Amino acid sequence: MAEWAVRYRSASIALACRAFSISETCYRYQPKLSDENELIADWLVALTMAKRT
């Protein structure tokens, strides 16, 4: 929601973060995904498709 406020309502990052009670660090966070995480996610999806019950 804070990203939306900054992008479409021209709010400053500081104002948007205060309005939505998040830190600026949280606002700027970008996860770094590894290949191992992608492999694990693929396995989890395959398991859930195979074992629907």
mmCIF file as Biopython writes it, N, C-alpha, C and O atoms, coordinates in Angstrom:
data_model
#
loop_
_atom_site.group_PDB
_atom_site.id
_atom_site.type_symbol
_atom_site.label_atom_id
_atom_site.label_alt_id
_atom_site.label_comp_id
_atom_site.label_asym_id
_atom_site.label_entity_id
_atom_site.label_seq_id
_atom_site.pdbx_PDB_ins_code
_atom_site.Cartn_x
_atom_site.Cartn_y
_atom_site.Cartn_z
_atom_site.occupancy
_atom_site.B_iso_or_equiv
_atom_site.auth_seq_id
_atom_site.auth_asym_id
_atom_site.pdbx_PDB_model_num
ATOM 1   N N  . MET A ? 1  ? 0.822  -1.185  0.000  1.0 0.0 1  A 1 
ATOM 2   C CA . MET A ? 1  ? 0.000  0.000   0.000  1.0 0.0 1  A 1 
ATOM 3   C C  . MET A ? 1  ? 0.869  1.254   0.000  1.0 0.0 1  A 1 
ATOM 4   O O  . MET A ? 1  ? 0.544  2.253   -0.641 1.0 0.0 1  A 1 
ATOM 5   N N  . ALA A ? 2  ? 1.986  1.181   0.735  1.0 0.0 2  A 1 
ATOM 6   C CA . ALA A ? 2  ? 2.878  2.333   0.771  1.0 0.0 2  A 1 
ATOM 7   C C  . ALA A ? 2  ? 3.475  2.587   -0.611 1.0 0.0 2  A 1 
ATOM 8   O O  . ALA A ? 2  ? 3.598  3.736   -1.035 1.0 0.0 2  A 1 
ATOM 9   N N  . GLU A ? 3  ? 3.846  1.516   -1.312 1.0 0.0 3  A 1 
ATOM 10  C CA . GLU A ? 3  ? 4.388  1.679   -2.668 1.0 0.0 3  A 1 
ATOM 11  C C  . GLU A ? 3  ? 3.354  2.332   -3.575 1.0 0.0 3  A 1 
ATOM 12  O O  . GLU A ? 3  ? 3.696  3.184   -4.395 1.0 0.0 3  A 1 
ATOM 13  N N  . TRP A ? 4  ? 2.104  1.940   -3.434 1.0 0.0 4  A 1 
ATOM 14  C CA . TRP A ? 4  ? 1.029  2.520   -4.243 1.0 0.0 4  A 1 
ATOM 15  C C  . TRP A ? 4  ? 0.893  4.014   -3.951 1.0 0.0 4  A 1 
ATOM 16  O O  . TRP A ? 4  ? 0.758  4.823   -4.869 1.0 0.0 4  A 1 
ATOM 17  N N  . ALA A ? 5  ? 0.929  4.374   -2.664 1.0 0.0 5  A 1 
ATOM 18  C CA . ALA A ? 5  ? 0.805  5.777   -2.276 1.0 0.0 5  A 1 
ATOM 19  C C  . ALA A ? 5  ? 1.940  6.611   -2.859 1.0 0.0 5  A 1 
ATOM 20  O O  . ALA A ? 5  ? 1.721  7.731   -3.320 1.0 0.0 5  A 1 
ATOM 21  N N  . VAL A ? 6  ? 3.152  6.061   -2.838 1.0 0.0 6  A 1 
ATOM 22  C CA . VAL A ? 6  ? 4.305  6.785   -3.384 1.0 0.0 6  A 1 
ATOM 23  C C  . VAL A ? 6  ? 4.181  6.899   -4.897 1.0 0.0 6  A 1 
ATOM 24  O O  . VAL A ? 6  ? 4.412  7.965   -5.467 1.0 0.0 6  A 1 
ATOM 25  N N  . ARG A ? 7  ? 3.818  5.808   -5.537 1.0 0.0 7  A 1 
ATOM 26  C CA . ARG A ? 7  ? 3.772  5.776   -7.001 1.0 0.0 7  A 1 
ATOM 27  C C  . ARG A ? 7  ? 2.608  6.586   -7.575 1.0 0.0 7  A 1 
ATOM 28  O O  . ARG A ? 7  ? 2.803  7.366   -8.507 1.0 0.0 7  A 1 
ATOM 29  N N  . TYR A ? 8  ? 1.408  6.412   -7.032 1.0 0.0 8  A 1 
ATOM 30  C CA . TYR A ? 8  ? 0.225  6.988   -7.665 1.0 0.0 8  A 1 
ATOM 31  C C  . TYR A ? 8  ? -0.338 8.226   -6.980 1.0 0.0 8  A 1 
ATOM 32  O O  . TYR A ? 8  ? -1.143 8.942   -7.575 1.0 0.0 8  A 1 
ATOM 33  N N  . ARG A ? 9  ? 0.063  8.489   -5.756 1.0 0.0 9  A 1 
ATOM 34  C CA . ARG A ? 9  ? -0.450 9.653   -5.040 1.0 0.0 9  A 1 
ATOM 35  C C  . ARG A ? 9  ? 0.632  10.681  -4.738 1.0 0.0 9  A 1 
ATOM 36  O O  . ARG A ? 9  ? 0.388  11.665  -4.039 1.0 0.0 9  A 1 
ATOM 37  N N  . SER A ? 10 ? 1.828  10.446  -5.268 1.0 0.0 10 A 1 
ATOM 38  C CA . SER A ? 10 ? 2.958  11.367  -5.107 1.0 0.0 10 A 1 
ATOM 39  C C  . SER A ? 10 ? 3.281  11.663  -3.647 1.0 0.0 10 A 1 
ATOM 40  O O  . SER A ? 10 ? 3.741  12.757  -3.319 1.0 0.0 10 A 1 
ATOM 41  N N  . ALA A ? 11 ? 3.044  10.700  -2.783 1.0 0.0 11 A 1 
ATOM 42  C CA . ALA A ? 11 ? 3.414  10.849  -1.374 1.0 0.0 11 A 1 
ATOM 43  C C  . ALA A ? 11 ? 4.906  10.576  -1.245 1.0 0.0 11 A 1 
ATOM 44  O O  . ALA A ? 11 ? 5.471  9.806   -2.021 1.0 0.0 11 A 1 
ATOM 45  N N  . SER A ? 12 ? 5.529  11.192  -0.287 1.0 0.0 12 A 1 
ATOM 46  C CA . SER A ? 12 ? 6.935  10.893  -0.045 1.0 0.0 12 A 1 
ATOM 47  C C  . SER A ? 12 ? 7.026  9.519   0.614  1.0 0.0 12 A 1 
ATOM 48  O O  . SER A ? 12 ? 6.058  9.037   1.202  1.0 0.0 12 A 1 
ATOM 49  N N  . ILE A ? 13 ? 8.185  8.903   0.512  1.0 0.0 13 A 1 
ATOM 50  C CA . ILE A ? 13 ? 8.381  7.589   1.128  1.0 0.0 13 A 1 
ATOM 51  C C  . ILE A ? 13 ? 8.201  7.691   2.633  1.0 0.0 13 A 1 
ATOM 52  O O  . ILE A ? 13 ? 7.565  6.833   3.245  1.0 0.0 13 A 1 
ATOM 53  N N  . ALA A ? 14 ? 8.758  8.736   3.230  1.0 0.0 14 A 1 
ATOM 54  C CA . ALA A ? 14 ? 8.650  8.910   4.686  1.0 0.0 14 A 1 
ATOM 55  C C  . ALA A ? 14 ? 7.186  9.039   5.109  1.0 0.0 14 A 1 
ATOM 56  O O  . ALA A ? 14 ? 6.769  8.421   6.089  1.0 0.0 14 A 1 
ATOM 57  N N  . LEU A ? 15 ? 6.414  9.827   4.386  1.0 0.0 15 A 1 
ATOM 58  C CA . LEU A ? 15 ? 5.000  10.014  4.720  1.0 0.0 15 A 1 
ATOM 59  C C  . LEU A ? 15 ? 4.214  8.717   4.552  1.0 0.0 15 A 1 
ATOM 60  O O  . LEU A ? 15 ? 3.401  8.368   5.407  1.0 0.0 15 A 1 
ATOM 61  N N  . ALA A ? 16 ? 4.453  8.011   3.465  1.0 0.0 16 A 1 
ATOM 62  C CA . ALA A ? 16 ? 3.741  6.750   3.221  1.0 0.0 16 A 1 
ATOM 63  C C  . ALA A ? 16 ? 4.081  5.725   4.300  1.0 0.0 16 A 1 
ATOM 64  O O  . ALA A ? 16 ? 3.204  4.998   4.766  1.0 0.0 16 A 1 
ATOM 65  N N  . CYS A ? 17 ? 5.344  5.667   4.694  1.0 0.0 17 A 1 
ATOM 66  C CA . CYS A ? 17 ? 5.749  4.712   5.732  1.0 0.0 17 A 1 
ATOM 67  C C  . CYS A ? 17 ? 5.099  5.049   7.070  1.0 0.0 17 A 1 
ATOM 68  O O  . CYS A ? 17 ? 4.661  4.149   7.786  1.0 0.0 17 A 1 
ATOM 69  N N  . ARG A ? 18 ? 5.032  6.320   7.413  1.0 0.0 18 A 1 
ATOM 70  C CA . ARG A ? 18 ? 4.359  6.717   8.666  1.0 0.0 18 A 1 
ATOM 71  C C  . ARG A ? 18 ? 2.866  6.402   8.590  1.0 0.0 18 A 1 
ATOM 72  O O  . ARG A ? 18 ? 2.282  5.933   9.566  1.0 0.0 18 A 1 
ATOM 73  N N  . ALA A ? 19 ? 2.256  6.654   7.450  1.0 0.0 19 A 1 
ATOM 74  C CA . ALA A ? 19 ? 0.814  6.431   7.299  1.0 0.0 19 A 1 
ATOM 75  C C  . ALA A ? 19 ? 0.451  4.957   7.445  1.0 0.0 19 A 1 
ATOM 76  O O  . ALA A ? 19 ? -0.612 4.629   7.971  1.0 0.0 19 A 1 
ATOM 77  N N  . PHE A ? 20 ? 1.325  4.070   6.985  1.0 0.0 20 A 1 
ATOM 78  C CA . PHE A ? 20 ? 1.040  2.638   7.035  1.0 0.0 20 A 1 
ATOM 79  C C  . PHE A ? 20 ? 1.819  1.916   8.136  1.0 0.0 20 A 1 
ATOM 80  O O  . PHE A ? 20 ? 1.832  0.687   8.195  1.0 0.0 20 A 1 
ATOM 81  N N  . SER A ? 21 ? 2.464  2.689   9.002  1.0 0.0 21 A 1 
ATOM 82  C CA . SER A ? 21 ? 3.178  2.166   10.175 1.0 0.0 21 A 1 
ATOM 83  C C  . SER A ? 21 ? 4.217  1.103   9.815  1.0 0.0 21 A 1 
ATOM 84  O O  . SER A ? 21 ? 4.276  0.035   10.424 1.0 0.0 21 A 1 
ATOM 85  N N  . ILE A ? 22 ? 5.030  1.424   8.812  1.0 0.0 22 A 1 
ATOM 86  C CA . ILE A ? 22 ? 6.145  0.537   8.452  1.0 0.0 22 A 1 
ATOM 87  C C  . ILE A ? 22 ? 7.426  1.360   8.451  1.0 0.0 22 A 1 
ATOM 88  O O  . ILE A ? 22 ? 7.385  2.584   8.328  1.0 0.0 22 A 1 
ATOM 89  N N  . SER A ? 23 ? 8.545  0.693   8.586  1.0 0.0 23 A 1 
ATOM 90  C CA . SER A ? 23 ? 9.825  1.400   8.539  1.0 0.0 23 A 1 
ATOM 91  C C  . SER A ? 23 ? 10.236 1.609   7.085  1.0 0.0 23 A 1 
ATOM 92  O O  . SER A ? 23 ? 9.775  0.908   6.184  1.0 0.0 23 A 1 
ATOM 93  N N  . GLU A ? 24 ? 11.106 2.581   6.880  1.0 0.0 24 A 1 
ATOM 94  C CA . GLU A ? 24 ? 11.612 2.797   5.525  1.0 0.0 24 A 1 
ATOM 95  C C  . GLU A ? 24 ? 12.469 1.623   5.076  1.0 0.0 24 A 1 
ATOM 96  O O  . GLU A ? 24 ? 12.552 1.332   3.883  1.0 0.0 24 A 1 
ATOM 97  N N  . THR A ? 25 ? 13.103 0.951   6.021  1.0 0.0 25 A 1 
ATOM 98  C CA . THR A ? 25 ? 13.877 -0.250  5.696  1.0 0.0 25 A 1 
ATOM 99  C C  . THR A ? 25 ? 12.952 -1.316  5.132  1.0 0.0 25 A 1 
ATOM 100 O O  . THR A ? 25 ? 13.280 -1.975  4.145  1.0 0.0 25 A 1 
ATOM 101 N N  . CYS A ? 26 ? 11.804 -1.481  5.756  1.0 0.0 26 A 1 
ATOM 102 C CA . CYS A ? 26 ? 10.810 -2.448  5.271  1.0 0.0 26 A 1 
ATOM 103 C C  . CYS A ? 26 ? 10.326 -2.050  3.874  1.0 0.0 26 A 1 
ATOM 104 O O  . CYS A ? 26 ? 10.168 -2.909  3.007  1.0 0.0 26 A 1 
ATOM 105 N N  . TYR A ? 27 ? 10.094 -0.778  3.658  1.0 0.0 27 A 1 
ATOM 106 C CA . TYR A ? 27 ? 9.630  -0.281  2.361  1.0 0.0 27 A 1 
ATOM 107 C C  . TYR A ? 27 ? 10.635 -0.609  1.260  1.0 0.0 27 A 1 
ATOM 108 O O  . TYR A ? 27 ? 10.249 -0.993  0.156  1.0 0.0 27 A 1 
ATOM 109 N N  . ARG A ? 28 ? 11.921 -0.458  1.562  1.0 0.0 28 A 1 
ATOM 110 C CA . ARG A ? 28 ? 12.964 -0.642  0.545  1.0 0.0 28 A 1 
ATOM 111 C C  . ARG A ? 28 ? 13.441 -2.086  0.399  1.0 0.0 28 A 1 
ATOM 112 O O  . ARG A ? 28 ? 14.238 -2.379  -0.492 1.0 0.0 28 A 1 
ATOM 113 N N  . TYR A ? 29 ? 12.979 -2.975  1.239  1.0 0.0 29 A 1 
ATOM 114 C CA . TYR A ? 29 ? 13.452 -4.362  1.239  1.0 0.0 29 A 1 
ATOM 115 C C  . TYR A ? 29 ? 13.147 -5.058  -0.082 1.0 0.0 29 A 1 
ATOM 116 O O  . TYR A ? 29 ? 12.026 -4.994  -0.586 1.0 0.0 29 A 1 
ATOM 117 N N  . GLN A ? 30 ? 14.143 -5.714  -0.627 1.0 0.0 30 A 1 
ATOM 118 C CA . GLN A ? 30 ? 13.995 -6.527  -1.837 1.0 0.0 30 A 1 
ATOM 119 C C  . GLN A ? 30 ? 14.565 -7.907  -1.528 1.0 0.0 30 A 1 
ATOM 120 O O  . GLN A ? 30 ? 15.770 -8.030  -1.305 1.0 0.0 30 A 1 
ATOM 121 N N  . PRO A ? 31 ? 13.732 -8.950  -1.509 1.0 0.0 31 A 1 
ATOM 122 C CA . PRO A ? 31 ? 14.259 -10.278 -1.178 1.0 0.0 31 A 1 
ATOM 123 C C  . PRO A ? 31 ? 15.223 -10.771 -2.257 1.0 0.0 31 A 1 
ATOM 124 O O  . PRO A ? 31 ? 15.061 -10.483 -3.442 1.0 0.0 31 A 1 
ATOM 125 N N  . LYS A ? 32 ? 16.217 -11.512 -1.815 1.0 0.0 32 A 1 
ATOM 126 C CA . LYS A ? 32 ? 17.180 -12.109 -2.735 1.0 0.0 32 A 1 
ATOM 127 C C  . LYS A ? 32 ? 16.875 -13.603 -2.786 1.0 0.0 32 A 1 
ATOM 128 O O  . LYS A ? 32 ? 17.170 -14.337 -1.843 1.0 0.0 32 A 1 
ATOM 129 N N  . LEU A ? 33 ? 16.295 -14.039 -3.873 1.0 0.0 33 A 1 
ATOM 130 C CA . LEU A ? 33 ? 15.916 -15.433 -4.021 1.0 0.0 33 A 1 
ATOM 131 C C  . LEU A ? 33 ? 17.088 -16.236 -4.568 1.0 0.0 33 A 1 
ATOM 132 O O  . LEU A ? 33 ? 17.800 -15.782 -5.463 1.0 0.0 33 A 1 
ATOM 133 N N  . SER A ? 34 ? 17.275 -17.403 -4.036 1.0 0.0 34 A 1 
ATOM 134 C CA . SER A ? 34 ? 18.345 -18.267 -4.523 1.0 0.0 34 A 1 
ATOM 135 C C  . SER A ? 34 ? 17.738 -19.389 -5.362 1.0 0.0 34 A 1 
ATOM 136 O O  . SER A ? 34 ? 16.536 -19.648 -5.303 1.0 0.0 34 A 1 
ATOM 137 N N  . ASP A ? 35 ? 18.582 -20.042 -6.135 1.0 0.0 35 A 1 
ATOM 138 C CA . ASP A ? 35 ? 18.124 -21.161 -6.954 1.0 0.0 35 A 1 
ATOM 139 C C  . ASP A ? 35 ? 17.602 -22.291 -6.073 1.0 0.0 35 A 1 
ATOM 140 O O  . ASP A ? 35 ? 16.668 -23.002 -6.444 1.0 0.0 35 A 1 
ATOM 141 N N  . GLU A ? 36 ? 18.214 -22.447 -4.908 1.0 0.0 36 A 1 
ATOM 142 C CA . GLU A ? 36 ? 17.779 -23.497 -3.996 1.0 0.0 36 A 1 
ATOM 143 C C  . GLU A ? 36 ? 16.343 -23.248 -3.515 1.0 0.0 36 A 1 
ATOM 144 O O  . GLU A ? 36 ? 15.555 -24.187 -3.404 1.0 0.0 36 A 1 
ATOM 145 N N  . ASN A ? 37 ? 16.007 -21.999 -3.233 1.0 0.0 37 A 1 
ATOM 146 C CA . ASN A ? 37 ? 14.647 -21.669 -2.811 1.0 0.0 37 A 1 
ATOM 147 C C  . ASN A ? 37 ? 13.640 -21.982 -3.922 1.0 0.0 37 A 1 
ATOM 148 O O  . ASN A ? 37 ? 12.540 -22.465 -3.654 1.0 0.0 37 A 1 
ATOM 149 N N  . GLU A ? 38 ? 14.022 -21.706 -5.148 1.0 0.0 38 A 1 
ATOM 150 C CA . GLU A ? 38 ? 13.143 -21.989 -6.282 1.0 0.0 38 A 1 
ATOM 151 C C  . GLU A ? 38 ? 12.932 -23.494 -6.428 1.0 0.0 38 A 1 
ATOM 152 O O  . GLU A ? 38 ? 11.820 -23.945 -6.704 1.0 0.0 38 A 1 
ATOM 153 N N  . LEU A ? 39 ? 13.994 -24.263 -6.244 1.0 0.0 39 A 1 
ATOM 154 C CA . LEU A ? 39 ? 13.895 -25.718 -6.319 1.0 0.0 39 A 1 
ATOM 155 C C  . LEU A ? 39 ? 12.974 -26.250 -5.224 1.0 0.0 39 A 1 
ATOM 156 O O  . LEU A ? 39 ? 12.131 -27.110 -5.480 1.0 0.0 39 A 1 
ATOM 157 N N  . ILE A ? 40 ? 13.135 -25.745 -4.020 1.0 0.0 40 A 1 
ATOM 158 C CA . ILE A ? 40 ? 12.281 -26.168 -2.902 1.0 0.0 40 A 1 
ATOM 159 C C  . ILE A ? 40 ? 10.825 -25.806 -3.180 1.0 0.0 40 A 1 
ATOM 160 O O  . ILE A ? 40 ? 9.929  -26.612 -2.927 1.0 0.0 40 A 1 
ATOM 161 N N  . ALA A ? 41 ? 10.585 -24.620 -3.691 1.0 0.0 41 A 1 
ATOM 162 C CA . ALA A ? 41 ? 9.216  -24.204 -4.010 1.0 0.0 41 A 1 
ATOM 163 C C  . ALA A ? 41 ? 8.601  -25.118 -5.072 1.0 0.0 41 A 1 
ATOM 164 O O  . ALA A ? 41 ? 7.431  -25.490 -4.971 1.0 0.0 41 A 1 
ATOM 165 N N  . ASP A ? 42 ? 9.382  -25.476 -6.082 1.0 0.0 42 A 1 
ATOM 166 C CA . ASP A ? 42 ? 8.890  -26.384 -7.124 1.0 0.0 42 A 1 
ATOM 167 C C  . ASP A ? 42 ? 8.525  -27.744 -6.531 1.0 0.0 42 A 1 
ATOM 168 O O  . ASP A ? 42 ? 7.496  -28.322 -6.881 1.0 0.0 42 A 1 
ATOM 169 N N  . TRP A ? 43 ? 9.368  -28.250 -5.634 1.0 0.0 43 A 1 
ATOM 170 C CA . TRP A ? 43 ? 9.075  -29.534 -4.976 1.0 0.0 43 A 1 
ATOM 171 C C  . TRP A ? 43 ? 7.808  -29.448 -4.131 1.0 0.0 43 A 1 
ATOM 172 O O  . TRP A ? 43 ? 6.995  -30.372 -4.138 1.0 0.0 43 A 1 
ATOM 173 N N  . LEU A ? 44 ? 7.637  -28.362 -3.416 1.0 0.0 44 A 1 
ATOM 174 C CA . LEU A ? 44 ? 6.438  -28.199 -2.582 1.0 0.0 44 A 1 
ATOM 175 C C  . LEU A ? 44 ? 5.169  -28.154 -3.438 1.0 0.0 44 A 1 
ATOM 176 O O  . LEU A ? 44 ? 4.152  -28.750 -3.082 1.0 0.0 44 A 1 
ATOM 177 N N  . VAL A ? 45 ? 5.235  -27.460 -4.544 1.0 0.0 45 A 1 
ATOM 178 C CA . VAL A ? 45 ? 4.078  -27.410 -5.443 1.0 0.0 45 A 1 
ATOM 179 C C  . VAL A ? 45 ? 3.786  -28.790 -5.998 1.0 0.0 45 A 1 
ATOM 180 O O  . VAL A ? 45 ? 2.627  -29.203 -6.052 1.0 0.0 45 A 1 
ATOM 181 N N  . ALA A ? 46 ? 4.816  -29.507 -6.409 1.0 0.0 46 A 1 
ATOM 182 C CA . ALA A ? 46 ? 4.628  -30.857 -6.951 1.0 0.0 46 A 1 
ATOM 183 C C  . ALA A ? 46 ? 4.029  -31.785 -5.906 1.0 0.0 46 A 1 
ATOM 184 O O  . ALA A ? 46 ? 3.149  -32.588 -6.216 1.0 0.0 46 A 1 
ATOM 185 N N  . LEU A ? 47 ? 4.501  -31.681 -4.671 1.0 0.0 47 A 1 
ATOM 186 C CA . LEU A ? 47 ? 3.967  -32.528 -3.592 1.0 0.0 47 A 1 
ATOM 187 C C  . LEU A ? 47 ? 2.499  -32.217 -3.304 1.0 0.0 47 A 1 
ATOM 188 O O  . LEU A ? 47 ? 1.698  -33.130 -3.104 1.0 0.0 47 A 1 
ATOM 189 N N  . THR A ? 48 ? 2.155  -30.962 -3.283 1.0 0.0 48 A 1 
ATOM 190 C CA . THR A ? 48 ? 0.767  -30.591 -2.994 1.0 0.0 48 A 1 
ATOM 191 C C  . THR A ? 48 ? -0.152 -31.018 -4.134 1.0 0.0 48 A 1 
ATOM 192 O O  . THR A ? 48 ? -1.311 -31.360 -3.899 1.0 0.0 48 A 1 
ATOM 193 N N  . MET A ? 49 ? 0.354  -30.999 -5.368 1.0 0.0 49 A 1 
ATOM 194 C CA . MET A ? 49 ? -0.467 -31.462 -6.495 1.0 0.0 49 A 1 
ATOM 195 C C  . MET A ? 49 ? -0.642 -32.976 -6.442 1.0 0.0 49 A 1 
ATOM 196 O O  . MET A ? 49 ? -1.711 -33.486 -6.777 1.0 0.0 49 A 1 
ATOM 197 N N  . ALA A ? 50 ? 0.392  -33.695 -6.025 1.0 0.0 50 A 1 
ATOM 198 C CA . ALA A ? 50 ? 0.339  -35.158 -5.978 1.0 0.0 50 A 1 
ATOM 199 C C  . ALA A ? 50 ? -0.470 -35.667 -4.788 1.0 0.0 50 A 1 
ATOM 200 O O  . ALA A ? 50 ? -1.129 -36.702 -4.890 1.0 0.0 50 A 1 
ATOM 201 N N  . LYS A ? 51 ? -0.429 -34.963 -3.675 1.0 0.0 51 A 1 
ATOM 202 C CA . LYS A ? 51 ? -1.088 -35.403 -2.436 1.0 0.0 51 A 1 
ATOM 203 C C  . LYS A ? 51 ? -2.178 -34.392 -2.060 1.0 0.0 51 A 1 
ATOM 204 O O  . LYS A ? 51 ? -2.035 -33.673 -1.072 1.0 0.0 51 A 1 
ATOM 205 N N  . ARG A ? 52 ? -3.210 -34.334 -2.799 1.0 0.0 52 A 1 
ATOM 206 C CA . ARG A ? 52 ? -4.269 -33.354 -2.560 1.0 0.0 52 A 1 
ATOM 207 C C  . ARG A ? 52 ? -5.005 -33.563 -1.252 1.0 0.0 52 A 1 
ATOM 208 O O  . ARG A ? 52 ? -5.593 -32.619 -0.726 1.0 0.0 52 A 1 
ATOM 209 N N  . THR A ? 53 ? -4.990 -34.747 -0.724 1.0 0.0 53 A 1 
ATOM 210 C CA . THR A ? 53 ? -5.670 -34.982 0.546  1.0 0.0 53 A 1 
ATOM 211 C C  . THR A ? 53 ? -4.710 -34.706 1.634  1.0 0.0 53 A 1 
ATOM 212 O O  . THR A ? 53 ? -5.055 -34.835 2.809  1.0 0.0 53 A 1 
#
